[in-house]
Each structure stands twice: as structure tokens, then as C-alpha cells.
Amino acid sequence: MELSLDLLKVHLDTVWVLATAFLVFWMNAGFALVESGFCQVKNCVNVLAKNYIVFAISTVAFWLLGFGLMFGNGNDLVGLTGFVPSLIGPTTDYSSLDWTVVPIAAKFFFQLVFAGTAATIVSGAVAERIKFPAFLIFSFLLVAFLYSTTGHWAWGGGWLSKLGFHDFAGSTVVHSVGGWAALMGALLLGPRIGKYGKNGEVNTIRGHSMTSATLGGLILWLGWFGFNPGSTMAADGAAIAHIATTTNLAAAAGTLGALLASWTLQMKPDLGMLINGTLAGLVAITAPTDGVSMAGALAIGFIAGILVVLSVMAFDKMRVDDPVGAISVHLVNGIWGTLAFGLFATSAGSVGTVNGLLYGGGWTQLGAQATGVLAVGLFTAIAAAFCWLVIRAVVGMRVSTMEELQGLDVGEHGMPAYVLVPSFPAEEPLTPAKLGRPVPEPAYAR
């Protein structure tokens, strides 16, 4: 059987879309390692459990409600068709996705991993003091309703897309939405015990493994090469190459911007700030990645790296406790990246066709970007606060003081993250009976 060129394109595009979706799925591992590394050892299992379970919840929520609400045919505010989709064969329920020729199941899976990313952003900001059931319930509501509603506005044929709002891979649609939800949760939870002093001092609560956090940061950097280039949803060589390069330039510049800011303000190059600087650059370039030049990507990322350091310090001064800096990375730089398209967009030196303010395009695009930022932010903040308040009233939101002090690993999950080999007094030699298994003779004793 010979393949026509059109059918071959469908197959190639599908393989590309699914391969990049797998990379975005792997970002769950990156988030788990970054967040658990930045948190205390007594809460490591809890953080890992949240990051593990959140994709399962997102999958069910998006299949039941979110996909139809976000991409189904409807009106300017919500989709009204395509709930609980069969994902087999052609369908007319999702006209907003007709621009890509891949099968509907591939479209669903690619959009699902983005929805899961928005949900997992919340985990870090509310870490070390939230009840596990409260987080699970909120994750379902976020993906099923909040994320999908504003996603319809921008990507599902809603009113923002008609206004000309541009968010190529989700600085606002994914990252700011997760960031706003995280901010509302952190505000309603309050800070961890001992984080802030009575006289306004900020007490550092060290994470337990910078090795884990660093590995997680590198995994996320890799995963973003699925996140941004994959949003072409087609094996378009020129577009993929351009987007991959602008993505990497912004990540590198974000790292260097954070290095400069951290070294200047903290007198030392803080590794945690460097990791968050990389992520800030990646978040910021996510909206404009297709429509800016290489120089523009460098500028956007560098500013993002500085912003994330300033933002972490500012939130601490406001006594908003975010153990991993998720709000500064995803909300603050999601806003910056979205607005940056209105400034740095250029039809020369990119694969885009729009010119921003700095390239002679006037204020129109920047106005559309600002409108999207404000509308999505206002809706998500109010809706997220409402959901959190209902959850707090029904099941409770914060663990007890004793459980917080002892750690959520044992209190919420009944297990520690690490089990040390038991030690015995020197006068009591280690025997097979004590260990319950044979003890091999050391190699040096043979």
C-alpha cells in the first residue's frame, strides 16, 4: 500500500505531536524533583505524592469535562460540545482544532499534558502545610473548569482569540492560570510555621536536596523542547527549529539574569535562584517564542531571570510563603512573557507575521496582550479563591500544627522519604539475626 503525500504528512505530524507530548509528560518528573528538593525532608513524600497523583486527576477531569469546555464548539465564553469524547474517528465537535490534521486522540493527548502542567504548578506554592485531600479536590476543579474556561477564550475560538490575543504555547493559558491558582491557595493557607518573624524578618527554611532540584530543573529545560516546539502540532522544520532555538536562548538568558541579580542582591550566586531563573526564562518565552527574533528571545529571558529574583524577595516581604518560588516563576513571568509579545514581536527574523511596539507595530498588539492578562487573571483569581474557600469549609485546607511540625510524610502518608540503615552499639556486633538476612563477607576480608 502506497502512502499519499497527504497521508504521509498526517503520520509524520502525529508522530511529532505525540513525541513532544511525551516530553511534556516527563516534565511531571521535573516538577516533582524541583519541588521535593526545595522542601524539607519531612515533607518529601507528600510533595512527590501530589506531583504523582495530579496527572491522574488531570487526565480524568480533562476527559470528562475540560476538553469539551475548552475546545468544543460553543460561544465566545465556553465550549458546549464534545464532553466525554470517544476520541476515535473524525468528529465535528472541535472546530477550533481543525487547523491541525493529526487525529483527535493526538490532539486530546497533547492538550492534556498542558492541562496537567497547569495543575502541578499549584503544588509547590502550597507545599508543606496543605491537606492532601484539599489539593486533590482543587486539582480536579482547576482542570475541569478554571483552566478550560479561560483556555477556550484564547485557544478554543473564544473572545480573546478574536481580539488578536497571542499566546503560542501558554505563558498565560497554562502558567499564569496555574500561578493565580497557586497565589490564592498560598494566601488562604497562610505561611508555614516559623517562616516569618514578628518584626518582619524572613527566616530561611532550607530545602533538603539541591541535587534533586537541579536534576528537576534540567528535566524541565528538556521538557520545554516539547512544550514550545510541539505547539506547532505539525512537523514544520523551519518553525520547530526557530522555536527550539528561541526557547533555549531565553532559558540561558534567564539563568544568567538570575545569576546577576542573585549575586548582586544576595552577595552569593544562589543555586535555587539559578534554577528558577532558567524556568522563568522558559515560562516567559512560551507565549512569544514563534514570533520573536533571537535577540528578542535573549532580552525576554534575561529580564525574566532578574524578575524572578526580585519577585521572590517581594513576596517574602509581603509575607506570602511560596516554598519553591512557583508564583514568581509561573505567574509573574507568565504575565511578563505574554506582554513581551506585544513589545518584541517581529515579522522579520521570526516565523510570525506581527510587529510589536518596539518594531513599529504600534500599541494594538500590546493592548490585546494586556487585555488577555487582565481578563484571565481576574477570572482565575476569583474562581480559584471561591474553590479554595469552599474546600476549606467542607474538608479543611491546612494540616494541624502538630502534623506540620512533625512533617506531612508520616502524618498524611504514614511513611518517611528515606529509611536509614539501623545502627547498633559498638559492643553489639551486627549479626544476620539482627538484620533478618545473611550478611555477606566484605571483599577486603577475603
Secondary structure as UniProt FT lines:
FT   HELIX           5..38
FT   HELIX           41..43
FT   HELIX           44..61
FT   HELIX           62..66
FT   HELIX           67..71
FT   HELIX           95..97
FT   TURN            98..99
FT   HELIX           104..125
FT   TURN            126..129
FT   HELIX           132..141
FT   HELIX           142..146
FT   HELIX           147..155
FT   HELIX           159..163
FT   HELIX           171..176
FT   HELIX           177..189
FT   TURN            193..194
FT   TURN            198..199
FT   HELIX           210..227
FT   HELIX           229..232
FT   HELIX           237..265
FT   HELIX           271..286
FT   TURN            287..291
FT   HELIX           294..317
FT   TURN            318..319
FT   TURN            323..324
FT   HELIX           327..332
FT   HELIX           333..344
FT   HELIX           357..359
FT   HELIX           364..394
FT   HELIX           401..406
FT   HELIX           409..413
FT   TURN            426..427
FT   HELIX           432..435
FT   HELIX           443..445
//
